[in-house]
């Protein structure tokens, strides 16, 4: 039975390049960098063989070339379904660069896309996270039959000071906000802490009506 697999890469780890391009007189924000790494054991103790990543990348490109829109969201949902109300960007292309799968995505003018744009232009370093399915060998951690569904944009709680000033001040003023901030700063790499931080930020964004 194939498992739901997601792998996070921070802004720095992914080597993301953010560029603003004029398209038909409109500014379009694009992000390019590593979307998934192959041949190395990651933080989740999984290893994606390079040939598995290459196969998944080729499948994504085939879908794009055939006119299929590969959409991504802000943060991961709990399944592989694409939720249109959470879509923030579209993957334009992916390619292999040695053992890594690189790609370029375009931020869309959706509500979630506007949120991503506001954060990036305010200095926030956002990461990416692949979402897909595959089988994992319990002994070696090697992934087989891997399929990339999409690549989502995720926050980097390891750098809480990078959030825009308005969001930081709002976080400090909301109930429990200081606790969210201090917990994130002291133990940002803990998965339970990241979940708590995510809930706090989502509540903040809702309160600020961004």
C-alpha positions as CSV (number, residue, x, y, z in Angstrom):
1,X,0.0,0.0,0.0
2,X,1.4,3.4,-1.1
3,X,2.1,5.9,1.7
4,X,1.4,9.6,1.8
5,X,4.9,11.2,1.7
6,X,5.9,14.8,2.2
7,X,9.4,16.2,2.4
8,X,10.2,19.8,3.6
9,X,13.1,21.9,2.3
10,X,13.9,25.2,3.9
11,X,14.5,28.4,1.8
12,X,18.3,28.0,2.2
13,X,18.3,24.2,1.7
14,X,16.3,24.5,-1.5
15,X,18.5,27.4,-2.7
16,X,15.4,29.2,-3.8
17,X,15.7,32.2,-6.1
18,X,12.7,34.5,-6.1
19,X,12.2,36.7,-9.2
20,X,9.6,39.2,-10.3
21,X,8.8,39.1,-14.0
22,X,6.6,41.3,-16.2
23,X,4.0,39.2,-18.0
24,X,1.7,41.2,-20.2
25,X,2.2,44.3,-18.1
26,X,1.6,42.5,-14.8
27,X,4.3,41.6,-12.2
28,X,4.5,37.9,-11.7
29,X,6.4,36.3,-8.8
30,X,8.3,33.1,-9.5
31,X,10.4,30.8,-7.3
32,X,13.1,28.4,-8.6
33,X,15.2,25.9,-6.7
34,X,15.5,22.3,-5.4
35,X,12.1,20.7,-5.0
36,X,13.3,17.3,-3.8
37,X,16.6,15.7,-3.0
38,X,17.7,12.2,-4.1
39,X,20.2,9.6,-2.9
40,X,20.6,11.0,0.6
41,X,18.8,10.1,3.9
42,X,16.6,13.0,4.8
43,X,15.2,14.2,8.1
44,X,12.4,11.7,7.9
45,X,14.9,8.8,7.6
46,X,13.9,8.2,4.0
47,X,16.0,7.8,0.9
48,X,14.7,8.7,-2.5
49,X,16.8,6.9,-5.2
50,X,17.7,9.2,-8.0
51,X,16.0,7.0,-10.6
52,X,12.7,7.3,-8.6
53,X,12.9,11.1,-8.5
54,X,13.8,11.2,-12.2
55,X,10.8,9.1,-13.1
56,X,8.5,11.3,-10.9
57,X,9.9,14.5,-12.5
58,X,9.4,13.2,-16.0
59,X,5.7,12.4,-15.1
60,X,5.2,15.9,-13.8
61,X,6.7,17.4,-17.0
62,X,4.6,15.1,-19.2
63,X,1.4,16.4,-17.4
64,X,2.5,20.0,-17.8
65,X,3.4,19.5,-21.5
66,X,0.0,17.9,-22.1
67,X,-1.7,21.0,-20.7
68,X,-2.5,19.8,-17.2
69,X,-2.1,22.4,-14.5
70,X,0.0,21.2,-11.6
71,X,-1.2,23.4,-8.7
72,X,0.3,23.7,-5.2
73,X,-1.0,25.0,-1.9
74,X,0.1,26.9,1.1
75,X,1.1,24.3,3.7
76,X,0.2,20.6,3.4
77,X,-3.3,19.3,3.6
78,X,-3.9,15.9,5.3
79,X,-4.2,14.0,2.0
80,X,-3.2,14.2,-1.7
81,X,-6.2,16.1,-2.9
82,X,-5.7,19.6,-4.3
83,X,-8.0,22.1,-2.5
84,X,-8.7,24.9,-4.9
85,X,-9.5,27.4,-2.0
86,X,-5.9,26.8,-0.8
87,X,-4.1,27.0,-4.1
88,X,-1.3,29.6,-4.2
89,X,0.9,28.7,-7.2
90,X,1.4,26.6,-10.3
91,X,4.4,24.5,-11.1
92,X,5.7,25.6,-14.6
93,X,8.4,22.9,-15.0
94,X,10.7,20.5,-13.2
95,X,14.1,19.0,-14.3
96,X,16.9,16.9,-12.9
97,X,20.1,18.5,-11.8
98,X,22.4,15.7,-10.7
99,X,20.7,13.8,-7.9
100,X,18.1,16.5,-7.2
101,X,14.8,17.5,-8.7
102,X,14.7,21.2,-9.4
103,X,11.7,23.2,-10.5
104,X,10.1,26.6,-11.1
105,X,6.7,27.7,-9.8
106,X,4.6,30.8,-10.5
107,X,2.7,32.5,-7.6
108,X,-0.9,33.0,-8.7
109,X,-3.2,36.0,-7.9
110,X,-5.4,33.8,-5.6
111,X,-6.1,34.8,-2.0
112,X,-3.4,32.3,-0.8
113,X,-1.1,33.5,-3.6
114,X,-1.5,37.1,-2.4
115,X,-0.6,35.9,1.1
116,X,2.6,34.3,-0.3
117,X,3.5,37.4,-2.3
118,X,2.9,39.7,0.8
119,X,5.2,37.5,2.9
120,X,8.0,37.3,0.3
121,X,8.0,41.0,-0.4
122,X,8.1,41.6,3.3
123,X,11.2,39.5,3.7
124,X,9.9,36.1,4.8
125,X,11.9,33.2,3.6
126,X,9.4,30.5,2.6
127,X,10.4,26.9,1.9
128,X,9.0,24.2,-0.3
129,X,7.7,20.7,0.4
130,X,7.0,17.9,-2.0
131,X,3.8,16.0,-1.7
132,X,3.4,12.5,-3.1
133,X,3.0,8.8,-2.6
134,X,5.2,5.8,-2.6
135,X,6.3,2.6,-0.8
136,X,9.0,2.8,2.0
137,X,11.3,-0.1,2.9
138,X,11.1,-0.3,6.7
139,X,14.7,-1.5,7.0
140,X,16.6,0.8,4.6
141,X,14.1,3.7,4.3
142,X,14.4,3.5,0.5
143,X,11.3,4.8,-1.4
144,X,10.0,3.0,-4.4
145,X,7.1,3.6,-6.8
146,X,7.4,7.3,-6.0
147,X,4.9,9.8,-7.5
148,X,5.0,13.5,-7.0
149,X,1.5,15.0,-6.8
150,X,2.7,18.6,-6.3
151,X,5.1,20.8,-4.4
152,X,3.6,23.1,-1.7
153,X,4.9,26.3,-0.2
154,X,5.6,26.0,3.5
155,X,6.7,28.3,6.4
156,X,10.1,28.2,8.1
157,X,9.4,28.3,11.8
158,X,13.1,28.1,12.5
159,X,13.4,31.8,11.6
160,X,10.4,33.5,13.4
161,X,12.1,37.0,13.2
162,X,11.7,36.8,9.4
163,X,8.0,37.3,9.5
164,X,6.8,40.8,8.6
165,X,6.6,43.4,11.4
166,X,2.8,43.6,11.3
167,X,2.5,39.8,11.7
168,X,5.1,39.7,14.4
169,X,3.3,42.5,16.4
170,X,0.0,40.8,15.9
171,X,1.5,37.5,17.1
172,X,2.7,39.2,20.3
173,X,-0.6,40.8,20.9
174,X,-2.9,37.8,20.4
175,X,-3.7,35.4,23.2
176,X,-1.0,32.8,23.5
177,X,1.0,34.6,20.8
178,X,4.1,35.1,22.9
179,X,4.1,31.4,23.8
180,X,3.9,30.5,20.2
181,X,6.9,32.7,19.4
182,X,9.1,31.6,22.3
183,X,8.3,27.9,21.8
184,X,9.2,28.2,18.1
185,X,12.5,30.0,18.9
186,X,13.6,27.5,21.5
187,X,12.6,24.2,19.7
188,X,11.9,25.0,16.1
189,X,12.9,21.7,14.7
190,X,10.6,19.6,16.8
191,X,7.6,18.4,14.7
192,X,5.1,18.9,17.6
193,X,6.4,22.5,17.9
194,X,6.0,23.1,14.2
195,X,2.4,21.9,14.3
196,X,1.7,24.2,17.3
197,X,3.3,27.1,15.5
198,X,1.3,26.4,12.3
199,X,-1.9,26.6,14.3
200,X,-0.9,29.8,15.9
201,X,0.1,31.5,12.6
202,X,-3.1,30.4,10.9
203,X,-5.1,31.8,13.8
204,X,-3.2,35.0,13.6
205,X,-3.7,35.4,9.8
206,X,-7.4,34.8,10.3
207,X,-7.6,37.5,13.0
208,X,-5.6,39.9,10.8
209,X,-7.9,39.2,7.8
210,X,-4.9,39.2,5.5
